Amino acid sequence: MNTASQGMLTHAWFVLAGLMLIFYVITDGFDLGVGILSLFQSERSRRDMMIQSIGHVWDANETWLVVVGGVMFGAFPAAYAEIMSSLYVPVMVLIASLIMRGAAIEFRHASHGGRLWDAVFGLGSLLAAGCQGVILGEIVTGLVPGVRETAFVVVTAIGVISGYVLLGATYLVKKTSGQLEASARRSSVTAVIVTALSAIVLSAGTRFASPIGAQRWAQPEVFNVLLALGIVAALAFAYVLYAVRVGSVRGPFRASVVLFLASFAGLAVSLFPDWIPGQLTIADSASSSATLTFMLFGIGMVLPIMVGYNLYQYYLFRGKVVPSQHH
């Protein structure tokens, strides 16, 4: 194929990879957030309700991460190799944390009131969220070491953790009731404020600690898009606070999703046309046209099934959860 076709395929796979990644971030993000919040619940009955609220969907949510890894390996092997080799430790800790969560959910049913497996579930969720923040921060800073860059990575990890807590808390608002819902509403307010503050700090840090600031944000057309996305994110932030205050059930979670979508779109616009800013472009890291075309047919068959299955399970298990002892 000619250069134009290769470019179109490369850009199409960049969009597809981003789309599948945001599916993962939102779906697994809220159940990671629920896991983190479970660390602060002393009553077993409340932790049971929290885990019950995600019990039918958490494993399917993590499927998106597997698909993203497969897409990167097949469509952008050079980027996959660079990220995996440079960030081996956080990637391995992330995988171990997800394994911890899965084992804890299964083994906690055999425990008799103890907190061991609940603690493993919560800590696994916290570690997984933190590792994802570290990986994101390292990529945005171009995998460049330094004190300033390390500080940026730390704030990124805090931002991702607080963002997932926000998704988890607002998810619990719509899935639970009583004291647990009231606690989730309070957590939503704290989490959205911390997330917004982290985003502001990271935006300022990106300008000075990442090649993105000089290469992409200096372009007027890019800045205008980011400004529009920033306005959307600010409105979503305000609506989360409003929806929590007026007692909306679904509003806080929907606004949190919009906040994540705007933030993720801003990240994608900032990164393009690079995978690793200042080091590796999507064009340089892409597979051949034949490989990208073959994968496109494959994902065209698999993606609708995955999306359809996810939508069906959320429809099937919609509404507030009922405590197990009431069945």
N, C-alpha and C positions, 0 to 999 in steps of 0.2 A: 504494500500500500504506500501511497505517497505521504509526504510530510503533513499535509493538511488533515488526512484521515487519521494519522497517528496522533496528531494534536487533539482532534475531536474525541477520539477514544480515551486519551489520557485525561482530558478534562471531564469526560463523562464518568470515568472511574473515580476521580477526585470527588465529584458530587455524590456518587453512590457511597463511597467510603464515609463521607461526612454524614450522609443521611442515616446509614446504619449505626454510626457512632452515636448520633444524637438519640436514636431509638434506644441504644444501650444506656446512655447517660440518664435519660429520663426514667426509663422503666426500672433498671437496676438501681438507679440513684435513690428512688423513694424507698426501696426495701433496705438499702444500705443505711439510709437515714433512720428508718424504723429500728434497725439493729443498734445504731448508735444511741438512740433515745432510750432503748430498753435498759441501757446501763444505769439510767437514772431513776428507774422504777424499782422500788423495794418490794412491792407486793407481787407474789407469783401470779395471782389472777390477772393482773394488768399486763404482765409480760406474756401470759398465755394469749390474751386478746390481741396484743400487738403482733405476735408471731402468727396467730390465726388469720389476721387481716392480710398477710402476704403469703400464707401457706400454699395457696393454689396457683400462685403466679411467679414466685421468686426464681424457680429453676428455669422457667421459660425465658425470663428476663435476661439471665446470664448467657443464654444462647447467642444473643446479639454480639457479645464480646468475642465469642469463638468465630463468628462469621467475619467480624472486623479483622481479626488476626489472619484468617484465611485470605481475605481480600488483599491485605497488605502483602502477604507472602507471595500471592500469585500476580497481582497487578503492579505492585511497587516493591520488588524484591530488594533493591538497593536501600530504600528507606527502611524496610523491615530489618535488614541486616544491621544497618547503622544504629537504629534505635535499640534493638535487642542487645547488641554488643556493648553499647555505651551505657545503657540503663538496665543491665542484667540484674543487679541487686533489687531495685524497686519492682521490676517485673516479676521476679521470682517470689518476692514477699507478697506481691499482689495475688499471685496464683495460690500461694500457700494460705493466704487469708480467706480467699473464696472457698478453698477446700475446708478450712476450719468452720466456716459458716454452714456449709452443707452438712458436715458431720454433726455439728452441734444441734441443728434442727432435728435431725434423725434421732440422736442419742438422748436428747432432753426428755423425750417421751418415756424413757426407761428410768429416769431419775425420779426420786420421790421427794419433791419439794426442795432439793438442793439447788444452789445457784451456779454450780460449776459450768454446766453446758450453756446456761444462759449467759454467763460471763464470757465464755469462749465465743459465742455467737456475736455478742456486742463488741468484743475486742477485735474479732475478725472483720466486722463491718467497719470499725474505725480505722484499722490498718489498711483495708482495701481502699477506702476513700482517701486516706492520706497518701498512699502510694500513687494513686491516680493523679493527685495534685502535684506530687513530686515529678512524675513523668511529664505532665503538662508544662510545669514550670521550666524544666530542663529543655524541653523542645522549644518553647517560646524564646528562651535565652540563647538558643543556638548551640546547646551542649557546651557552652563556654564556662570554665571554672572561674571562681573569683568571689570575693566577699559580697559585693553588690548583687551578683547573680544568685548566690546562695540565699541571701535575704529575700530576693524575689521568689525563689522556689518555696521558701518557708511560708510566705504570705499566700502563695498559690495553693499550697496544701491546706492552709486554714480556710481559704475561700471555698475550695471544693468540699471540704468537710461540712462547713456551715451551709453550703448550698444543698448538699444531700440531706442534711438535717431539716432544712426548710421543706424540701420535697416530702420527706418522711412525715414531718409534723402535719403538713397540710393534707397529706394522704390520710393520716389518722383522723383528722377532723371530719373527713367525709365517710370514713369507714367505721368509726367507733362512736360511743355515746357516753353520757354521764361524766364522771370525774376524769376519765381518760381523755375524752374529747376536750374538756376544759383545760387539762394540762397541755394537750397538743396545741391548743390555741395560744396559750402563753409561750410555748416553745416556738411557734411560728413567728411571733412578733420578734423575739430575740434573734432567731436565725436569719430573718430577712434583713434586719438591721446590720448584723455582722457580715452577711453576704454582700450587702450594698457597700459597706465601708471597705471590705476587701477588694471589691471590684474597682472602687475609686483609686485605692492605693496601687492596685495592679495596673490600671490604665496609666497612671503617672509613671510607674516603674517601667512599663513597656516602652515608654518614650525614651528612656535613658539606659535601660539594661538589656534591650533586645534590638537586633538589627531591624526588626519590624518598624520601630519608631522612626528610623531615618529613611528606610527604603520604601515603605508602604504608606505610612500615615502622612508623609510629606506630599503625597499626590492628592490634589484637590478632589478628584472624583471619588477616591477611596475615603477621604475624610468626610465628605458629604454623606456617603452611605453609612459610615460609622456614627455620624451625628444623628441620623434618622433612627438607627438602631438603638442608640443611647436614649433617645426620647421615648421609644417604645418600652425599653427596660425601666425607665423612670416611672412611666405610667403603670406598668405592671407592679413595680414595687409599691406604689401608692395604693393600688387596688388590693394588694394582699392585706395591707394594714386596714383598709376600709372594710373588706369582706370579713376579716376576723372580727372587727369591732361590731358589725351589724348582725353577726351570727349566721352568715352564709355558710352552707355546708360544702358546696362544690366550688364556690368562687375562689377561695384561697389557693386550692390546688391548681385550678386552671390558670390563675394569674402567675403562679410559680412556674408552671410549664412555659408560659409566654416569656417570662423573664429568662429562663434557660435558653429558649429558642433564639431570643434576641442576642444573648451573650454568645451563644455558639456560632450564630451567623456572623457576628463581629469577629470572632476568632478565625473563621474560615476565610473571610474577606481579608483579614490581616495577614494570614499565612500565604495565601495564593500569590504567586505561583510556586511557592516553596513547600516542602515538607519540613525541612529544618532550615530556619531563616539564616541566610548568608552562607549556607553550606551545600544544601542539596535541594534541587528543584524537582517538581513532580515529573517534568519531562525527562530529566536525567535518570530518575529512579524507576521509570515505567518499563514494563515488559514490552515485548514485540507486539506489533499490530495483530498478528495471528493469535497470540495468547490472549490479548485483551478482547478480541472478538469472540473467541471460544468461551471465555469466562462470561461474557455479556449474555450469551444464549443460556448458559447455566443459571446465572443469577436471575434471568428473566423468568425462569420456571420456578425457582425456589423462593424468591422474595415475595411474590403474591401469597404463597402458601403460608409463609411465616407471619406476614402482616395479618392475613385473614385469621390465622389461629390465635394470634395475640388479641385481636379485636374480639373474637368470639369468647375467649376465656374471661376477658374483662366484662363483657356483656353478661355472661353466665353468672359471674360472681359479683355482680353489682349490688349496691345497697350496703347497709350497715351489717357488720358481722354480729352474730348471736353467740354468746358464751356457750362453750361446748356442753356445760352441765345443763343447759336448757333444752338440748336436743332430746 
